[in-house]
Amino acid sequence: MLDLYNVYKGCSVLITGGAGFIGSNLARSLIALGGVKVSIVDSFIPDQGGSLFNLQGIEHQVELHRVDLRDAPAISHLVSGVDYVFNLAGNVSHLESMLNPQLDLELNCVAHLTLLEAIRQYNPHVKIVFTSTRQVYGKPLYLPVDEQHRLAPLDVNGINKLAAEHYHLLYHRIYGTRAVCLRLTNTYGPRQLLCHDRQGFIPWFIRGAMEGKVLELFGDGKQRRDLNYVDDVVEALLLTGASEATDGEIYNLGAPDPISVAELAAELISLTGRGQIRAVPFPRERQLIDIGNFYSSYSKIESAIGWRPHTSLRTGLALTIDYYKKHGQHYLDPHAHLLSRSN
């Protein structure tokens, strides 16, 4: 496996969406490597997960820029001279994309085109890692889903994420930008928003179990999913960024042992000692975009750069619960992005 310390030592890294869930964990890992200049871009749009608290402890080791990716002059200045861009910005709510499709188009297409145009003009040979989603596949025709599966998104978010993938790969082919796309599955772990259920069911279930509430399973709860702990996802980001072999490629992430939604709920109740389970009818707006059973094959990325998840589900969930026991109050407030650095 690649020596990440020697690859990134002395390099300049820009993380878009860097005050959010995955971005802040990535920033911490880069700081821990040592010798890396880390810059963060985040617009702190409410309800998207960006929070100053996510950067607590590293706030003096990163450069933070409150900038919207659609701000072309500002972004053009920031991309100049960097060695790596980890492009994690964007709207991640599938339900929200159906309720406000124009905003999703702005955040998941216009913003990325603005970034790529800035790169084309001022830093065309930078390495850029873009985080996409398994939602680009739609309902699976077979399992596990590999990168050859047909693409048929069921919601606006999936369509716009797929378009953004194509933008990145087009700029790779035409302008030489060293782009790679990762299709993430269900990522969980510390620093994920808890104040609503529009950005994934896992943090919402974690909150419910910790508060001793009823965990509602849509339908029978037998839908199977693969889950990745955030540290494993961060490792995948760093490895794909470091490898020249990944340029112009698309990779799935995934996990070896899919679990049903009902089994996940039961595991959380076991870990917290609290909570109950209740089956409820599928809300129509969610059922229309539900993909049923879904888990991905990660054999392509494993063969290319040796990545595979290492954190067991029970261990990852226990680490996540422990984090929220200590810091959960910072993730319950929908205005958490306004918290000062002193909090």
N, C-alpha and C positions, 0 to 999 in steps of 0.2 A: 504494500500500500504506500501511497505517496507520503513523503515527509512534509507535512503541512507547514511546520515551522520554517524550514528552509525555503519553501515556495513563497510564503507570504512575508517573510522578514524583509523589512525595508520598503515594503510596497504601500501604496495608497489605495484605500478601499472606500467606495461610496455605497451606502445601503439606503435604498428608497423604502419608505415605510419602516424606517429603522427604529422608531419608538413603539412599534406595535409588537404583537406577540412573538412571531418568529424572528422578526428583525432585531429586536432587543436581545434575544438569546444568541443570535448570530454575532452581534456586536460584542457581547461578553466573551464569546469563544475567541474572536479575533484579538481582543485585548489580552486574553489569557495566553495566546500564542507568543506575544511579545514582539516588539519591533514593527508593529503595523500601525499606520496612520489611518484612523477610522473616522469617516464623516457620515453623518446621518441626515437624511432629508425626510421630513414628515410634515404634513399639512395639518395634523391634529383635527381632522374632521370628526365631529361628534359621532359616537356610536361605532367607529371603525376600529377602535382598539389602541390607538396611539396614546401614550401616557408618559408624562415625565417620570412617574414613579418607576416605570420599567427600566429607566436608566440610572436609578439610584445606586451609588457605589462606583459607577464608571463615568459619571457626568463630567468629571474633569479630565477624562482620558479620551473623550470623543469631541468632535466638532458637530454641534447640533444646528441645523438650519431649518427654520419654520418656513418651508417653501412648498407651494403646490406644484406638482409636476407639469401642470399646464402653463406655468409661468416660464415661457421660453427664454427670456433674457437671463433670469436667475439660474435656470438649469444649465444653460450653455456655459455659464461661468463655472458652475460646480463640477461639470464632467471633464473639464479641461485638465489634463495632466494626471488623472487617476489611472491606476493599473487594472482595477476590477470594479465592476458595478454589479451588485446583487439587487435585482429589481423585484422587490417584494410588495410594492405599493399596489393599491387597487381595492375595489369593493369586493368583499368575499361572501356577501349574503345573497343566496340564490332567491329566497323569498323576496327580499328587498328589491332585487333586480326586476322582478315581475311587477312590483308595485310602482317603481320609479325607473323605468327602463332608460330614460334619457340620462339620468345621473349615472347609471351603470355604464352607459356608452361613454360618457365623459371620463369616468375614473378608470375604465378598463380598456379603452381604445385611444381616445384623444390624448390622454396623459402619456401613454406609452409611445405614441407617434411623436409627441413633442420631445420626449427623452431621446428617442432614436434619431430624430433629426439633429438634435444638439450634438449627439455622439458622431453622427455622420460628418458634421461640419468641423468639429473641434477635437475629436479623439476617435477616429474611425476604426482603429485596430485594438480598442480596449476589449477585455473579456467581460461579457455580460451574461449573468445567470438569471433567467426569468422563471418565476414560480407560477405555473399554471395549475390546472385542477383535473381530477379524474372525471369531472362533470362533462368534459368535452365528448366523452364516449356515449352518454345517454344510457338507456337501458342495455345491459350486456346481452350479447347473443351467446356468449360462452364465458366460462370462468376457469381460471383467473384471466382477467382481461390483459392482453399484451398490447404493445404499441402498434400492431398491425390491425387491431380491431377497427371496425367502421366508426366514423365520427358522426354523431347525431345528437347534439345537446338538446336537453328538454327545457331549458330556460334561457333567459336573456343573458344571464351571467356566463353560462357555459358558451354561448355563441360569441360573446365579446372576448372571453378568455382565449377561445380558439383563434379568433381574428388576431389577437395580440401575439399569439405564438407565431402565426404566419408573418406578421410584421417583423418580429425578431429574426426569423430565419431568412426572410427576404433581404434584410439589411446585411445578413451574413453573406448571402450569395452574391449580392450586387456590389456592396461597399466594403466587404472584408471584415465587418464587425464580427468578432469571435463570440457568437451567441450560442447558448444552449438552453433548452427548456426542460424543466422538471414538472411532471404532472403529479401533484401531491394528492394523497388520499386524506383520511381523517387524522389530522395532527392535533395532539393534545399536550398539555404540560403547563408549567408555571407561566404567568404573565398573560394569560388569555382572558379576554373580557368575560365577566359573569353577569352583567346587568340586564341582559336580554337573551332570548333563545334564537336570534336570527343569524348567528354566525356559527352554527353547529350544535348538535345535541349533546356532545360530550361535556363541555363546561357547564351546560345547564343542568345535566344530570348530577355532576359533581356538586354543584351548589345545592341542588335539591336534597341530595343525600346528606350533606353536611348540616343542612338546616332541618333535617328530619321530616321533610315534606314527601308528598306522593310523587313518584316518578311516573309520568304518564307515557304509556307505550301506545303508539299509533298502530291500529290493527292488532295483530297477535304478537308483535315484537320479535318475530322470527327472522327479520331481515338481517342478513349477515354483512359485516363490515370488517375491513382491516384498519388497524389503528397504528400510528407511528408516534412514539414519544419525541418531543421537540429536539432533544439532543441528537437523536439519530438523524433527524431531518437536517439539522445544522451541519452534521458531518457530511451528509450527501451534498449540500450546497458547497461546502469548502472543497470537497474532493472533485466535484465537477468543474468548479472554478479553476482548480489547480492543474487539471489535465488537458493537454492539447488534443487528446483523442476525442474529447466530448464536443469539440467545436462543430456546430451545425446539426447537433443531434437532439432527439427528444427521448426522455427517459421517464418511465413510471417509477414511483416509490410504492412501497407496499409492505405487508407483514406476512409471516409464514402461517399464522394461525388465526383465521377470521373468527369473529365472535358475533353472536346475535345481539341485537339491541337489548333483548330481555336478559341475556347472560351478563352483559355489561352492567345493567342496572342492578342485578343481584350481586355482582362483584363489588360494586360501590357500596351497597348496603352492608355487605360483609366487612368491608374495610372501615367504614365509618361507624358501624353499629347503630345506624339510624336510617330512617326512610321506609317507604312502602312502595309497592308496585301496583299500578292499576292500568288495565287495558281500556283504551278509549277509541271511538271511531276516528278514522283519518279525517282531519279537516280538509275540505275540498281543495283549497288553494295549495295545500302541501301535497296531497295525493296526486294532483295533476303533474307535479314535477318530481315525484319520488321515483327512484331508479330501481327499487327492489333490492335483491341480493347484489352486492358488488364487492369484489376484491381484486386486486391487481397482481400481475406478475412483475417482479422486479429483477428477473433473470438477466435482462439486457444490461442494466447498470451494474449488476454484480459481475457479469462477465467482463465489462469494459474497464471498471476501475476498482472492483473488489468491494463495493458497498453492499451491506446488508444490515438490517436493524439488529441491535444488540440488547435493547432494553425490554425485558419481559413486561407484559401488560400489567401484572399485579405490582411489580416494582415501580413502573412508571406512574401508575395511579396513586400508589402510596406516596411517592415523592411529590406529586401534584397536590394531593390533599394536605400534606404537611406544609407545603408552601402557602396554601390558602388559609390554613389555620393561623399562620403568622401574619399574613398580609392581605387577607381576603377583603378587608374593608376598602382597600384601594381599587377594587375591581367591581364593586357593586354600584358605584355612582356613575350614572351616564355622563357626568361632566368631569370625570376623572382626569381627562386630558388637560384640565385647567389647573390641576394641583401644582403648587410651587415646588421647587427643588428641595425646599426645606422639609417637606412632609415625609 
